[in-house]
Amino acid sequence: MMANETKNKIWAICYGAFCHLTFLVAGLSMFFTILTGFTYSFGTLSGLASLIANIFLLLQFPIGHSFFLTNKGMKFLDLLAPKDYAKTLRTTIYASVASLQLIALFIFWSPSNMVVWNVDYPLNLFMVMLNLLSWTLLTISSIQAGYQLQTGSLGWVSLYKNEMLRYPRMPKTGLFSLIRQPIYFSFCLVLWSSPMMTLDLFIVAVSYSCYCFVGPFFKELRFGRLYGQEFESYKSRTPYFLPRVNLRYFKN
C-alpha cells in the first residue's frame, strides 16, 4: 500500500514539474515575443518554406486546443500517461500540451521583419503599460476561472493526494460577472497592445482574435450540457465578449 502511494506521488510530481515548467516557458516566450513584435525568434526559414511553416505553427494551436477537448482528443491525451493515472492526469497533460504548442508558435516562428507600426517614445511606454495591464487581466480571469484547471495543477495534485478530481464550479463572479469570456478578451488585448506591430504579430493577432471570438461558442455548448439552467440564466444576464456600457452616465 505504501509502495503504491509513493509511486503515485512520484508520477504526480514528475508530471506536475513538467507541466509547470512548460507553462512558465510558454508564458515568458509569449510575453517577450509579443512585446517585441516577433522580431526575435529561433525560426530561420525564408520564402515558401517560411510561409508553410508559419501557417502550420499558426493553425496547430487552435486546432489542437479544440481537438483535445473532444472525446477522441481526450483518448489521445490518455495515451501520454500510464493507464492507471491517465484520466486523473488529463488536465495536467492538456495544459502541458497547450504550453508546448504555444512555445512552438512563439519560439520557432520565422519572422518577416516587416513593420506595420512602431510606437515611439514616450507613447511606447503607454503601450507597454497597456500590455502589462492586459496580462494582469488575463491572470486574474484565469484565477477566477479556476487556477487549478487553467495551470494543469488539478490533475497532478489530485493524484498526489490520492483524491478524486474536483472540477471548479462554473465561474460567474469577478470579471466573469462583466462578460462571459474574460480570458479570451484579455488575450486579445495582449495581442494588440504591443508597441511593435510587425506583419507577423499582425497576422497572429488577427487570426487568434477571430479564434478567441468564435472558439468559446463551442465551449459554451459544453457548459450548457454540463450546467443546464444555471448556465442559461448566467448567459441571459451576462454579455458574451464585450461589457455593457450604461449610457445613463453619458447623459446630461
C-alpha positions as CSV (number, residue, x, y, z in Angstrom):
1,M,0.0,0.0,0.0
2,M,2.7,2.4,1.0
3,A,4.7,1.5,-2.2
4,N,1.7,2.3,-4.4
5,E,1.2,5.7,-2.7
6,T,4.9,6.5,-3.1
7,K,4.7,5.5,-6.8
8,N,1.6,7.7,-7.3
9,K,3.4,10.7,-5.7
10,I,6.5,10.2,-7.9
11,W,4.4,10.2,-11.1
12,A,2.4,13.2,-9.8
13,I,5.5,15.2,-9.1
14,C,7.1,14.4,-12.4
15,Y,4.0,15.3,-14.5
16,G,3.4,18.4,-12.3
17,A,7.0,19.6,-12.7
18,F,6.9,19.2,-16.4
19,C,3.6,20.9,-16.7
20,H,4.5,24.0,-14.7
21,L,7.9,24.3,-16.3
22,T,6.4,24.3,-19.8
23,F,3.7,26.7,-18.6
24,L,6.4,29.1,-17.3
25,V,8.4,28.9,-20.5
26,A,5.3,29.4,-22.7
27,G,4.3,32.5,-20.6
28,L,7.7,34.1,-20.8
29,S,8.1,33.4,-24.5
30,M,4.7,34.8,-25.3
31,F,5.4,37.9,-23.2
32,F,8.8,38.6,-24.8
33,T,7.8,37.7,-28.4
34,I,4.6,39.8,-28.4
35,L,6.2,42.8,-26.7
36,T,9.0,42.8,-29.4
37,G,6.6,42.1,-32.2
38,F,8.0,38.7,-33.3
39,T,11.3,40.4,-34.2
40,Y,13.3,37.7,-32.2
41,S,12.8,34.0,-32.9
42,F,14.7,30.8,-33.5
43,G,12.8,30.4,-36.8
44,T,15.3,30.9,-39.7
45,L,13.3,29.8,-42.7
46,S,12.6,32.1,-45.6
47,G,10.4,32.2,-48.7
48,L,7.9,29.5,-49.3
49,A,9.3,27.3,-46.6
50,S,8.8,30.1,-44.1
51,L,5.2,30.6,-45.2
52,I,4.3,26.9,-44.9
53,A,6.0,26.6,-41.5
54,N,4.4,29.7,-40.1
55,I,0.9,28.7,-41.3
56,F,1.4,25.3,-39.6
57,L,2.5,27.0,-36.4
58,L,-0.4,29.4,-36.6
59,L,-3.0,26.7,-37.0
60,Q,-1.7,23.9,-34.8
61,F,-2.7,25.7,-31.5
62,P,-6.4,26.5,-32.1
63,I,-7.0,23.2,-33.9
64,G,-5.2,21.1,-31.2
65,H,-6.6,23.2,-28.4
66,S,-10.1,22.4,-29.5
67,F,-9.5,18.8,-30.6
68,F,-8.1,17.7,-27.2
69,L,-11.4,18.8,-25.6
70,T,-13.3,16.3,-27.7
71,N,-13.8,12.6,-26.7
72,K,-11.3,11.5,-29.3
73,G,-8.8,14.1,-28.2
74,M,-9.1,13.1,-24.5
75,K,-8.4,9.5,-25.5
76,F,-5.3,10.6,-27.3
77,L,-4.2,12.5,-24.1
78,D,-4.7,9.3,-22.1
79,L,-2.0,7.7,-24.2
80,L,0.5,10.2,-22.8
81,A,0.3,8.8,-19.2
82,P,0.4,5.3,-17.6
83,K,-3.1,3.7,-17.9
84,D,-3.8,3.8,-14.2
85,Y,-3.2,7.5,-14.0
86,A,-4.3,8.7,-17.4
87,K,-7.8,10.1,-16.5
88,T,-6.6,11.8,-13.4
89,L,-3.8,13.5,-15.2
90,R,-5.8,14.6,-18.2
91,T,-6.0,18.3,-17.1
92,T,-2.2,18.3,-16.4
93,I,-1.4,16.7,-19.8
94,Y,-3.8,19.1,-21.6
95,A,-2.1,22.1,-20.0
96,S,1.3,20.7,-20.8
97,V,0.4,20.1,-24.5
98,A,-1.1,23.5,-24.8
99,S,2.1,25.1,-23.4
100,L,4.2,23.1,-25.8
101,Q,2.0,24.3,-28.7
102,L,2.4,27.9,-27.6
103,I,6.2,27.5,-27.2
104,A,6.4,26.2,-30.7
105,L,4.5,29.1,-32.1
106,F,6.2,31.9,-30.3
107,I,9.8,30.5,-30.4
108,F,10.0,28.8,-33.8
109,W,8.1,31.4,-35.9
110,S,10.2,32.6,-38.8
111,P,9.9,36.4,-38.7
112,S,9.5,38.6,-41.8
113,N,10.8,41.7,-40.0
114,M,8.2,43.8,-41.9
115,V,6.9,46.6,-39.6
116,V,3.3,47.6,-39.7
117,W,3.7,50.3,-37.0
118,N,6.3,51.1,-34.3
119,V,5.2,53.4,-31.4
120,D,8.0,55.7,-30.4
121,Y,8.9,57.1,-27.0
122,P,7.0,58.3,-24.9
123,L,3.8,56.6,-26.3
124,N,5.6,53.3,-26.3
125,L,5.6,53.4,-22.5
126,F,1.9,53.7,-22.5
127,M,1.6,50.7,-24.8
128,V,3.9,48.7,-22.5
129,M,1.7,49.6,-19.6
130,L,-1.4,48.6,-21.5
131,N,0.2,45.3,-22.4
132,L,1.1,44.7,-18.7
133,L,-2.5,45.6,-17.7
134,S,-3.8,43.1,-20.3
135,W,-1.6,40.4,-18.9
136,T,-2.9,41.3,-15.4
137,L,-6.5,40.9,-16.6
138,L,-5.6,37.6,-18.2
139,T,-4.0,36.3,-15.0
140,I,-7.0,37.5,-12.8
141,S,-9.6,35.9,-15.2
142,S,-7.6,32.7,-15.3
143,I,-7.5,32.5,-11.5
144,Q,-11.2,33.3,-11.2
145,A,-12.0,30.6,-13.8
146,G,-10.1,28.1,-11.5
147,Y,-6.4,28.3,-11.5
148,Q,-6.1,24.6,-10.7
149,L,-7.7,23.8,-14.1
150,Q,-6.0,26.6,-16.1
151,T,-2.5,25.8,-14.9
152,G,-2.9,22.0,-15.0
153,S,-2.3,21.5,-11.3
154,L,-5.7,19.9,-10.7
155,G,-4.7,16.6,-12.2
156,W,-1.3,16.0,-10.6
157,V,-2.3,17.4,-7.2
158,S,-5.3,15.1,-7.1
159,L,-3.1,12.1,-7.9
160,Y,-0.5,13.2,-5.3
161,K,-3.2,13.4,-2.6
162,N,-4.9,10.3,-3.9
163,E,-8.2,12.2,-4.3
164,M,-11.0,12.3,-6.8
165,L,-10.9,15.1,-9.4
166,R,-13.0,18.0,-8.2
167,Y,-13.6,20.5,-11.0
168,P,-14.1,24.1,-10.1
169,R,-17.7,25.5,-10.2
170,M,-18.8,27.4,-13.2
171,P,-17.2,30.9,-13.0
172,K,-19.8,33.7,-12.6
173,T,-18.1,36.2,-10.3
174,G,-15.4,38.8,-10.7
175,L,-14.5,39.5,-14.3
176,F,-17.0,36.8,-15.3
177,S,-19.8,38.9,-14.0
178,L,-19.0,41.5,-16.6
179,I,-18.5,39.2,-19.6
180,R,-18.7,35.5,-20.2
181,Q,-15.3,35.3,-21.9
182,P,-12.8,37.5,-20.0
183,I,-9.9,35.1,-20.6
184,Y,-10.3,35.3,-24.4
185,F,-11.0,39.0,-24.3
186,S,-7.8,39.7,-22.2
187,F,-5.7,37.6,-24.6
188,C,-6.9,39.7,-27.5
189,L,-5.8,42.8,-25.6
190,V,-2.4,41.2,-25.0
191,L,-2.0,40.6,-28.8
192,W,-3.0,44.1,-29.8
193,S,-1.1,46.2,-27.2
194,S,2.5,45.7,-28.3
195,P,4.3,48.9,-29.2
196,M,6.0,47.0,-32.1
197,M,3.5,45.7,-34.6
198,T,5.1,43.7,-37.3
199,L,3.4,41.8,-40.1
200,D,4.0,38.6,-38.2
201,L,2.3,39.8,-35.0
202,F,-0.5,41.4,-37.0
203,I,-1.3,38.0,-38.7
204,V,-1.2,36.2,-35.4
205,A,-3.3,38.9,-33.7
206,V,-6.0,38.9,-36.4
207,S,-6.1,35.1,-36.6
208,Y,-6.2,34.5,-32.8
209,S,-8.7,37.3,-32.2
210,C,-11.1,35.6,-34.6
211,Y,-10.5,32.3,-32.8
212,C,-10.9,34.0,-29.4
213,F,-14.3,35.3,-30.5
214,V,-15.6,32.2,-32.3
215,G,-14.0,29.4,-30.3
216,P,-15.8,30.0,-27.0
217,F,-19.2,29.3,-28.7
218,F,-18.2,25.6,-28.7
219,K,-17.1,25.9,-25.1
220,E,-20.5,27.3,-24.2
221,L,-22.2,24.3,-25.8
222,R,-20.4,22.1,-23.3
223,F,-21.3,24.4,-20.5
224,G,-24.9,24.3,-21.5
225,R,-24.8,20.5,-21.3
226,L,-22.9,20.4,-18.0
227,Y,-24.7,23.2,-16.1
228,G,-28.1,23.4,-17.7
229,Q,-30.4,26.1,-16.4
230,E,-27.6,27.6,-14.2
231,F,-25.6,28.4,-17.3
232,E,-28.7,29.6,-19.3
233,S,-29.6,32.1,-16.5
234,Y,-26.0,33.3,-16.4
235,K,-25.9,33.6,-20.2
236,S,-29.1,35.6,-20.3
237,R,-27.8,38.3,-18.0
238,T,-24.1,38.5,-18.9
239,P,-22.7,39.8,-22.3
240,Y,-20.6,37.4,-24.4
241,F,-17.4,39.3,-25.2
242,L,-17.8,43.0,-24.5
243,P,-19.1,44.5,-21.3
244,R,-22.3,46.6,-21.4
245,V,-21.9,50.3,-21.4
246,N,-24.6,52.1,-19.2
247,L,-25.5,55.1,-21.4
248,R,-27.1,56.9,-18.4
249,Y,-23.7,58.1,-17.3
250,F,-23.2,59.9,-20.7
251,K,-26.4,61.8,-20.5
252,N,-26.6,65.3,-19.1
